[in-house]
Structures are given as structure tokens and as C-alpha cells.
Amino acid sequence: MGKRYFCDYCDRSFQDNLHNRKKHLNGVQHLRAKRVWYDLFRDAAAILQEEQTKKPCRKFLQTGQCDFGSNCRFSHMTEQDLEKLSAQVQGEKRLKELQREGADIPPGAIEDWLDKRAQRLSAAQSSSALLEKPAPFQYPLGWPPVQELPPSLQAPPPGGWPVPPNLQWG
């Protein structure tokens, strides 16, 4: 069968030879999948700038879905999404400015999150303590169904298999 090449971007494999690999790596499907993968790690400011230059997608606004998906050349973001993204970009800018000035990270950002997490965990533990522990799972009577095994697969009887007289040591 030979070696196989697995493409992480496309989540598929094929026989690995020069022709197949070159054809795949230059293919439209692979290039789109690779672009989508790298778009996941783009900066929020770059996304905002790109989305503000695009016109809204009519089909997406009317039906809530678009046949082109992430490959659409129009924007699928609503005004609220753009406002949230803009606020996120402003927050990142402020944080970078504070770090450049030598100031510490605003107090409470991490501590608040840790406090909320501790409260959720304690609430979950206290509510689970109030609930009874579930009974261990048991199969219903007659399950699994007992099957007769062929003699070659059956367990030996307690005294062992009887040995025919012609095979006894002697």
C-alpha cells in the first residue's frame, strides 16, 4: 500500500508521492482550509479592520446562514458583534499601553476570575453533597443473555478435562 500523507488542515490522507502531494498542497480545498486555520489566530484589530471594510452579506442577514460560510467576501457580523469586537480591541490597546508605561496589570482581573471560579466549585460541591450518590449501575435480570459456547471455547470443568487413556503418561 505504501506510505500515506495526512494533511492536518484538511483532515484527510492520501498516498504519498510527489504528484499527489503537489496536487493536494496547491488545491483550492487545501488552501481554503489552511487560511481558515490561520484565521483562528488572527489579531482582533486585524479582524475588525477587515470586517469594517466589507459590506454586509444580504443572504446572511435575511436567512441567518450563507452558502459560502467563512469563504464569503461579505461580512457576517452584526452591528452588535462589531461593537463587541471594537470594545475588545480598545481593551487590548489600553492593556498594552499600561504595560508599556510599566504599570502592573489592572488589579482584580485574574483575582476576580479565580474568586468566581472558587465560588462555582464550592457551590457545585455543596449541591452534590446534598444529592444522594447514585447507585452503581446494575444490569437488569437476564442480561446479558447467556449463550451456549461451543465445546472448544468453554471453560474446563473444576477437576480439569478428562484425559483419554491412550494419551496418559505411563
Disulfide bonds with the S-S distance in Angstrom:
none
